Amino acid sequence: MSSDSHPGLHAPRPNPASAQHPTVLVTGASSGIGWATALEMAGRGWRVLAGVRRPVDGEALVQAAADGGAAGSVEWLPLDLLRPDDIAAAADHVRRVSQGTGLDGLVNSAGVALAGPLELLPVERLREQLEINSVAPIALVQALSEPLRRARGRVVNLSSVSGRNSVPFLGPYCASKFALEALSDALRVELAPWGVRVIVVQPGKVATPMWDRARTAAQDLWAPVPAADQDRYQAMKRGIERLAGQGRMSEPQAVARVIARALIARRPRARYVVGWDARLGIAFSHLPDRWRDWLIRRAIGGTAASRRP
């Protein structure tokens, strides 16, 4: 993404609810939606603490913000969500830099996607998927509950239409988003007495590097699978790959603008849906299970695809 083409960087709009520059922590800011969100909020006059795993990505983000006219608005933090020490250190840093004013926003954007049939997926990889996408956002809320309460801040959890529909070969990813939806529903009510809003953003397909990494990870997982097991799932695998390549993807900037709306709106919604395919997917989730399963089988091919429910 070219920073000089990013619309949010040319019209800073400070949060009207705060006389000071509000502060937001964005996870997964190395690329994709997290990167776009960090630049969007920096361009709106917010102070951005960007969680990244590699220093080179953090430095690139700081430079992109400066190139877009928001120099000094972005500071990167080392934040690997599988490392509890990183989460604790990030929370300590937030408390230091906020100087008693608290944390105005936490955007849980970091995520990974595992692809493959559940029968063949190593269980430790399933645990890792749930840890990053579902458990880590709650660990961050726990670590940052004090500054969030002080600022009456907002938690934005990046879910997905996959949090409403589970599909073959993406069961682990869908499970992590289903879990995040449930956790967000509970958290929204639990934190409401202190004025902390919890908001879910549900995009459809978004053009981010996460899916390139998911394809590479799927190939690595698939390679050692015995030939007989590969043959069993080959037709379904081809159908999933064909279906995944269809349709237009939303751009990360479109999702970032919706996240910004969730952070700034006087009365934010509990959920924001991004993309026509996300709206279609949510409607699809209301179908009877047998019809839904039949339509998925028909779309991807494979065994028993022609049998009506």
Protein Blocks (a to p, Z undefined) as FASTA:
>chain_A
ZZklpmklmmccddfkbmbdcddddehklgcjllmmmmmmmmnopacddddfbfklmmmm
mmmmmmnopghkaccddddfklmklmmmmmmmmmmmnnonapfbdcdfbccddeddfklm
cfklmmmmmmmmmmmmmmmmmmmmmmmmmnopaddddddfklmbccehilmmmmmmmmmm
mmmmmmmmmmmmnopacddddddddddfklmmmmmmmmmmmmmpcfklmmmmmmmmmmmm
mmmmgojdddfklmmmmmmmmmmombacfbdcedjklmmmmmmmmpcfklmmmmmmmmng
pehklpcZZ
